[in-house]
């Protein structure tokens, strides 16, 4: 009985290394819950009776799955930065997925004739990712940018509201990926 009192009954708790696994676990759960809520909400609100709604729902589900894959990738890295003129961005990138998820907050309001455009710029050329819409609480995104290539930069510019074929200068954000 004396030996039993001195013998550990359970192994010591294992603390996670500071590699970000804890935040990834919470992030994985949050992303899955948000994606499920979006898909379920869209199905309930819009129904899936006609083909176009089904296509939109499928696209939203595919986009959510792609975002979840980037956010939960083992090599996911998060970076934040300031936008020239005001606002901040958060980028979660995965080289193994060749994609990133972009969000922005508190971007400076632009006239109705202008909008923010997100670009991938690199050795292979210039590619427009999306025209950004400002959502609730001055939040923008999330936007997925796929097809990342070595040497790419992510850039943000203010363009005419319909977008442009090439970014104008000055860049409000230029992040080496």
Steps between C-alpha positions, in 0.01 A plus 500: 500500500791731571630446143157573354490835676834593342420371149360751252152387392472712186765623261594866532302738278669571169520866418490589134811656356473863402467416130146627484324164522266631766382794291479276193275260688270781605521649152418164337190467717394861437549473124305175484217648706486817291508307173224270617289794615547682169405197295206411722382861515518536124307178453229604745466859380524446126406138460666287242206463264646656187832432331648846547451491877651154510800626304544797735475273801756262350737790429461635854563155644809448282635842600440425869677167468795662323525765774481234770778304328726808502415603856563152639803406288804388699711770337242778545662826599320813609619853441346838556584835351396860471345643186631835378215745552346302786389153591659167579516167323536145621635235267513128570713326240585141420780430252399134482146602396630777268237729647427765759200646681483879518291719731514873566356734761443873515603579143456866413164567333530560126262693274230286332694519173803322652567171675781294646654238273721215620783376276759225476813638334801288420743367241211338310317832470216692660174329599195668648365304796181694574330833544439527873168586651478656844280292725354554842700683765749622235625146443602377155523136402588232548633466147690196376791549263617178339770416253785653701836469329856549628592869501140625517401816685151584623404858421202724570407802290211745465352462152188602306204307644492258204866406546791534259720271295817618676552654844561870530755651733554572776438163659321532832639163606781286358582180687767254389366150527 
